[in-house]
Amino acid sequence: MKNELTISEILLDPLIALLNAADGVHERSFAQLMQSAARIAARTPASLLPATVEPRAKSPLSEDMRSPA
């Protein structure tokens, strides 16, 4: 069972879009934030991750690191 969204899924999610709009967050800025977080997570040693985060070889966010159109 898949529990985490890819960047593309996050950017297409209507509820997330509504929350971002309510907070005044622009889509491009949010996409850049997600891509930056994915890059940082991908190079962070598992020993530094919070206990609630399961270490993995590849972050679900990093699987979709293309720049938004």
TORKOL-4160 file (C-alpha; in steps of 0.2 Angstrom, whole numbers, padded with zeros to 4 digits, m for minus):
69
<pt num="1" X="0000" Y="0000" Z="0000"/>
<pt num="2" X="0007" Y="0017" Z="m0005"/>
<pt num="3" X="0006" Y="0030" Z="0009"/>
<pt num="4" X="0017" Y="0044" Z="0001"/>
<pt num="5" X="0014" Y="0056" Z="m0013"/>
<pt num="6" X="0026" Y="0060" Z="m0027"/>
<pt num="7" X="0029" Y="0079" Z="m0031"/>
<pt num="8" X="0018" Y="0078" Z="m0046"/>
<pt num="9" X="0004" Y="0070" Z="m0035"/>
<pt num="10" X="0006" Y="0084" Z="m0022"/>
<pt num="11" X="0006" Y="0098" Z="m0035"/>
<pt num="12" X="m0010" Y="0090" Z="m0043"/>
<pt num="13" X="m0019" Y="0087" Z="m0027"/>
<pt num="14" X="m0034" Y="0099" Z="m0026"/>
<pt num="15" X="m0034" Y="0100" Z="m0007"/>
<pt num="16" X="m0016" Y="0105" Z="m0006"/>
<pt num="17" X="m0019" Y="0118" Z="m0020"/>
<pt num="18" X="m0033" Y="0125" Z="m0009"/>
<pt num="19" X="m0022" Y="0126" Z="0006"/>
<pt num="20" X="m0008" Y="0134" Z="m0003"/>
<pt num="21" X="m0020" Y="0147" Z="m0011"/>
<pt num="22" X="m0028" Y="0151" Z="0006"/>
<pt num="23" X="m0010" Y="0154" Z="0013"/>
<pt num="24" X="m0005" Y="0164" Z="m0002"/>
<pt num="25" X="0008" Y="0151" Z="m0008"/>
<pt num="26" X="0011" Y="0151" Z="m0027"/>
<pt num="27" X="0012" Y="0135" Z="m0036"/>
<pt num="28" X="0029" Y="0137" Z="m0043"/>
<pt num="29" X="0036" Y="0142" Z="m0025"/>
<pt num="30" X="0028" Y="0127" Z="m0018"/>
<pt num="31" X="0035" Y="0116" Z="m0031"/>
<pt num="32" X="0053" Y="0123" Z="m0028"/>
<pt num="33" X="0051" Y="0120" Z="m0010"/>
<pt num="34" X="0046" Y="0101" Z="m0013"/>
<pt num="35" X="0060" Y="0099" Z="m0025"/>
<pt num="36" X="0072" Y="0106" Z="m0012"/>
<pt num="37" X="0066" Y="0096" Z="0002"/>
<pt num="38" X="0068" Y="0080" Z="m0009"/>
<pt num="39" X="0086" Y="0084" Z="m0013"/>
<pt num="40" X="0090" Y="0087" Z="0005"/>
<pt num="41" X="0081" Y="0071" Z="0011"/>
<pt num="42" X="0090" Y="0061" Z="m0003"/>
<pt num="43" X="0107" Y="0066" Z="0004"/>
<pt num="44" X="0103" Y="0065" Z="0023"/>
<pt num="45" X="0110" Y="0050" Z="0032"/>
<pt num="46" X="0097" Y="0039" Z="0039"/>
<pt num="47" X="0105" Y="0042" Z="0057"/>
<pt num="48" X="0099" Y="0060" Z="0056"/>
<pt num="49" X="0081" Y="0057" Z="0051"/>
<pt num="50" X="0068" Y="0058" Z="0064"/>
<pt num="51" X="0063" Y="0042" Z="0072"/>
<pt num="52" X="0046" Y="0043" Z="0063"/>
<pt num="53" X="0054" Y="0043" Z="0046"/>
<pt num="54" X="0059" Y="0026" Z="0039"/>
<pt num="55" X="0075" Y="0026" Z="0030"/>
<pt num="56" X="0074" Y="0021" Z="0012"/>
<pt num="57" X="0086" Y="0020" Z="m0003"/>
<pt num="58" X="0075" Y="0033" Z="m0013"/>
<pt num="59" X="0064" Y="0046" Z="m0006"/>
<pt num="60" X="0046" Y="0046" Z="m0015"/>
<pt num="61" X="0048" Y="0064" Z="m0017"/>
<pt num="62" X="0065" Y="0062" Z="m0027"/>
<pt num="63" X="0057" Y="0050" Z="m0039"/>
<pt num="64" X="0049" Y="0065" Z="m0048"/>
<pt num="65" X="0061" Y="0079" Z="m0047"/>
<pt num="66" X="0058" Y="0087" Z="m0064"/>
<pt num="67" X="0055" Y="0106" Z="m0064"/>
<pt num="68" X="0037" Y="0110" Z="m0065"/>
<pt num="69" X="0030" Y="0115" Z="m0082"/>
